[in-house]
Amino acid sequence: MQALTRNQVSEFAPARLHQLARDILNLSRMELERRYISLELDFKAQIDEVYCERVQIQQVLLNLVINAIEAMTDNSGLCTLRLSSSHPRPDVIRFEVADNGTGLSEEVIGKIFDSFYTTKPEGMGMGLTISHEIIKRHGGEIGAGNRQEQGSVFWFTLPVHQQPVN
């Protein structure tokens, strides 16, 4: 938690994306329990090691998880947060954070990563902008859309870190 709040020089190193996600879920556990949100993990990616600035990727994950939790505030039914990973290509990992909240309008999807754009009354509109810049700096992409069932899904991709062959 301290590393997320300190202003430190970025240091890229190999890290396990699944473990970074689990660390963020541990930080969010009380909020998930307080709001009676069930958790689904579907980590299908076989290679989850990425070359990253660990704290920045944790910041992205925390932002996406908190946004998903808040998107389910008005959901009167079962609330479910789903985190999943896959390999769209062998050299890329895709990580998704999905909720079953209200979803996103097409207008919101088109502006959601813009600076100072927010759908929250008390929001600053910087969380997703910063997340976009972090993922871009790491050689990945980030996006958002609606789930077929209900709710929204935010995803990002990162290149996987290949171990050198000796």
Sine and cosine of phi, psi and omega as CSV:
sin_phi,cos_phi,sin_psi,cos_psi,sin_omega,cos_omega
0.00,0.00,-0.64,0.77,0.00,-1.00
-0.89,0.47,-0.63,0.77,-0.02,-1.00
-0.90,0.44,-0.50,0.87,0.02,-1.00
-0.93,0.36,-0.44,0.90,-0.09,-1.00
-0.98,-0.21,-0.20,0.98,0.00,-1.00
-1.00,0.08,0.54,-0.84,0.06,-1.00
-1.00,-0.05,1.00,-0.04,-0.06,-1.00
-0.89,-0.45,0.35,-0.94,0.07,-1.00
-0.93,0.38,0.70,-0.71,0.00,-1.00
-0.92,0.40,0.70,-0.72,0.05,-1.00
-0.73,-0.68,0.93,-0.38,0.00,-1.00
-0.99,0.15,0.67,-0.74,0.01,-1.00
-0.36,-0.93,0.33,-0.95,0.08,-1.00
-0.90,0.44,0.62,-0.78,0.05,-1.00
-0.49,-0.87,0.46,-0.89,0.03,-1.00
-1.00,-0.02,0.91,-0.42,-0.05,-1.00
-0.88,0.47,-0.63,0.77,0.02,-1.00
-0.88,0.47,-0.63,0.78,0.02,-1.00
-0.94,0.34,-0.62,0.79,0.06,-1.00
-0.87,0.49,-0.65,0.76,0.03,-1.00
-0.91,0.42,-0.67,0.74,0.02,-1.00
-0.89,0.45,-0.61,0.79,0.04,-1.00
-0.88,0.48,-0.68,0.73,0.02,-1.00
-0.92,0.39,-0.63,0.78,0.05,-1.00
-0.89,0.45,-0.60,0.80,0.07,-1.00
-0.89,0.46,-0.64,0.76,0.06,-1.00
-0.91,0.42,-0.53,0.84,-0.07,-1.00
-1.00,-0.05,-0.07,1.00,-0.13,-0.99
-0.79,0.61,-0.72,0.69,-0.03,-1.00
-0.89,0.46,-0.64,0.77,0.00,-1.00
-0.93,0.38,-0.64,0.77,0.05,-1.00
-0.88,0.47,-0.70,0.71,0.00,-1.00
-0.93,0.37,-0.67,0.74,-0.01,-1.00
-0.86,0.50,-0.57,0.82,-0.03,-1.00
-0.99,-0.13,0.11,0.99,0.02,-1.00
0.83,0.56,0.72,0.70,0.00,-1.00
-0.99,-0.13,0.82,-0.57,0.06,-1.00
-0.99,0.11,0.41,-0.91,-0.09,-1.00
-0.86,-0.51,0.74,-0.68,0.10,-0.99
-0.86,-0.51,0.79,-0.62,0.09,-1.00
-0.91,-0.41,0.77,-0.64,0.01,-1.00
-0.69,-0.72,0.95,0.32,-0.04,-1.00
-1.00,0.03,1.00,-0.03,-0.02,-1.00
-1.00,-0.01,-0.30,0.95,-0.02,-1.00
-0.90,0.44,0.82,-0.57,0.00,-1.00
-0.97,0.24,-0.57,0.82,0.02,-1.00
-0.93,-0.37,0.93,-0.36,-0.04,-1.00
-0.91,-0.41,0.17,0.99,0.01,-1.00
-0.99,0.14,0.79,-0.61,0.02,-1.00
-0.81,-0.58,0.42,-0.91,0.08,-1.00
-0.99,-0.13,0.94,-0.33,-0.18,-0.98
-0.49,-0.87,0.15,-0.99,0.22,-0.98
-1.00,-0.05,0.98,-0.18,-0.17,-0.99
-0.75,0.66,-0.74,0.67,-0.06,-1.00
-0.90,0.43,-0.61,0.79,0.01,-1.00
-0.92,0.39,-0.66,0.75,0.03,-1.00
-0.93,0.38,-0.60,0.80,0.10,-0.99
-0.89,0.46,-0.61,0.80,0.03,-1.00
-0.89,0.46,-0.69,0.73,0.04,-1.00
-0.88,0.47,-0.75,0.66,-0.01,-1.00
-0.87,0.49,-0.70,0.71,0.00,-1.00
-0.88,0.47,-0.68,0.73,0.01,-1.00
-0.88,0.48,-0.71,0.70,-0.02,-1.00
-0.92,0.40,-0.64,0.77,0.01,-1.00
-0.92,0.39,-0.72,0.69,0.01,-1.00
-0.89,0.45,-0.68,0.74,0.04,-1.00
-0.87,0.49,-0.66,0.75,0.01,-1.00
-0.90,0.43,-0.68,0.74,0.03,-1.00
-0.87,0.50,-0.72,0.69,-0.02,-1.00
-0.92,0.38,-0.50,0.87,0.02,-1.00
-0.92,0.38,-0.33,0.94,-0.02,-1.00
-0.99,-0.16,0.16,0.99,-0.05,-1.00
-0.83,0.56,-0.68,0.74,-0.06,-1.00
-1.00,-0.05,0.11,0.99,0.00,-1.00
-0.97,0.24,0.88,-0.48,-0.05,-1.00
-1.00,0.07,-0.23,0.97,0.00,-1.00
-1.00,-0.09,-0.40,-0.92,0.03,-1.00
-0.94,0.35,0.81,-0.59,0.03,-1.00
-0.99,-0.15,0.76,-0.65,-0.03,-1.00
-0.72,-0.69,0.79,-0.61,0.12,-0.99
-0.97,-0.22,0.80,-0.60,-0.05,-1.00
-0.84,-0.54,0.83,-0.56,0.08,-1.00
-0.92,-0.39,0.74,-0.67,-0.03,-1.00
-0.58,-0.81,0.33,-0.94,0.06,-1.00
-0.63,-0.78,0.44,-0.90,0.02,-1.00
-0.38,-0.93,0.07,-1.00,0.07,-1.00
-0.88,-0.48,0.99,-0.16,0.10,-1.00
-0.91,0.41,-0.47,0.88,0.12,-0.99
-0.63,-0.77,0.39,-0.92,-0.04,-1.00
-0.85,0.52,-0.47,0.88,-0.06,-1.00
-0.99,-0.13,0.16,0.99,-0.07,-1.00
-0.71,-0.71,0.64,-0.77,0.15,-0.99
-0.94,-0.35,0.68,-0.73,0.07,-1.00
-0.93,-0.38,0.77,-0.64,0.01,-1.00
-0.88,-0.48,0.74,-0.67,-0.03,-1.00
-0.85,-0.53,0.61,-0.79,0.14,-0.99
-0.84,-0.54,0.92,-0.40,-0.09,-1.00
-0.86,-0.51,0.54,-0.84,0.06,-1.00
-0.76,-0.65,0.16,-0.99,0.11,-0.99
-0.89,-0.46,0.71,0.70,0.05,-1.00
-0.99,0.11,-0.53,-0.85,-0.11,-0.99
-0.99,0.17,-0.28,0.96,-0.02,-1.00
1.00,0.07,-0.09,-1.00,-0.09,-1.00
-0.81,-0.59,0.66,-0.75,0.10,-0.99
-0.97,0.23,0.31,-0.95,0.03,-1.00
-0.87,0.49,-0.59,0.80,0.03,-1.00
-0.88,0.47,-0.70,0.71,0.00,-1.00
-0.91,0.42,-0.70,0.71,0.00,-1.00
-0.85,0.53,-0.62,0.79,-0.01,-1.00
-0.94,0.33,-0.36,0.93,-0.09,-1.00
-0.89,-0.46,-0.11,0.99,-0.23,-0.97
-0.85,0.52,-0.45,0.89,-0.01,-1.00
-0.99,-0.15,0.09,1.00,0.04,-1.00
-0.97,0.26,0.58,-0.81,0.05,-1.00
-0.87,0.50,0.68,-0.73,0.08,-1.00
0.92,0.39,0.16,0.99,0.09,-1.00
-1.00,0.00,0.80,-0.60,0.00,-1.00
-0.59,-0.81,0.47,-0.88,0.11,-0.99
-0.96,-0.29,0.01,1.00,-0.05,-1.00
-0.98,-0.18,0.69,-0.72,0.00,-1.00
-0.84,0.54,-0.60,0.80,-0.02,-1.00
-0.97,-0.23,0.17,0.98,-0.04,-1.00
-0.98,0.19,0.45,-0.89,0.04,-1.00
-0.99,-0.14,-0.29,0.96,-0.01,-1.00
0.97,0.25,0.49,0.87,-0.01,-1.00
-0.89,-0.45,-0.37,0.93,-0.08,-1.00
-0.84,0.54,-0.77,0.63,-0.02,-1.00
-0.96,0.27,-0.49,0.87,0.08,-1.00
-0.91,0.42,-0.71,0.70,0.03,-1.00
-0.90,0.43,-0.68,0.74,0.03,-1.00
-0.86,0.51,-0.68,0.73,0.03,-1.00
-0.86,0.52,-0.71,0.70,-0.02,-1.00
-0.92,0.40,-0.63,0.78,0.01,-1.00
-0.90,0.45,-0.75,0.66,-0.04,-1.00
-0.90,0.43,-0.66,0.75,0.04,-1.00
-0.88,0.48,-0.67,0.74,0.01,-1.00
-0.90,0.44,-0.44,0.90,0.01,-1.00
-1.00,-0.02,0.14,0.99,0.06,-1.00
0.99,0.13,0.32,0.95,-0.02,-1.00
-0.90,-0.43,-0.13,-0.99,0.05,-1.00
-0.78,-0.63,0.38,-0.93,0.05,-1.00
-0.68,-0.73,0.55,-0.83,0.00,-1.00
-0.40,-0.92,0.08,-1.00,-0.02,-1.00
-0.54,-0.84,0.43,-0.90,0.06,-1.00
-0.20,-0.98,-0.10,-0.99,0.02,-1.00
-0.98,-0.20,0.53,-0.85,0.09,-1.00
-0.99,0.13,0.45,-0.89,0.04,-1.00
-0.89,0.45,-0.67,0.74,-0.06,-1.00
-0.93,0.37,-0.93,0.38,-0.01,-1.00
-0.10,-0.99,0.58,-0.81,0.06,-1.00
0.98,-0.17,-0.23,-0.97,-0.06,-1.00
-0.81,-0.59,0.26,-0.96,0.07,-1.00
-0.69,-0.72,0.76,-0.65,0.12,-0.99
-0.93,-0.37,0.67,-0.75,-0.06,-1.00
-0.66,-0.75,0.42,-0.91,0.17,-0.99
-0.57,-0.82,0.40,-0.92,0.06,-1.00
-0.87,-0.49,0.47,-0.88,0.10,-0.99
-0.60,-0.80,0.53,-0.85,0.11,-0.99
-0.92,0.39,0.64,-0.77,0.07,-1.00
-0.98,0.19,0.48,-0.88,-0.02,-1.00
-1.00,-0.02,0.92,-0.39,0.01,-1.00
-1.00,0.06,0.77,-0.64,0.06,-1.00
-0.94,0.33,0.68,-0.73,0.03,-1.00
-0.91,0.42,0.61,-0.79,0.01,-1.00
-1.00,0.02,0.78,-0.63,0.00,-1.00
-1.00,-0.05,0.00,0.00,0.00,0.00
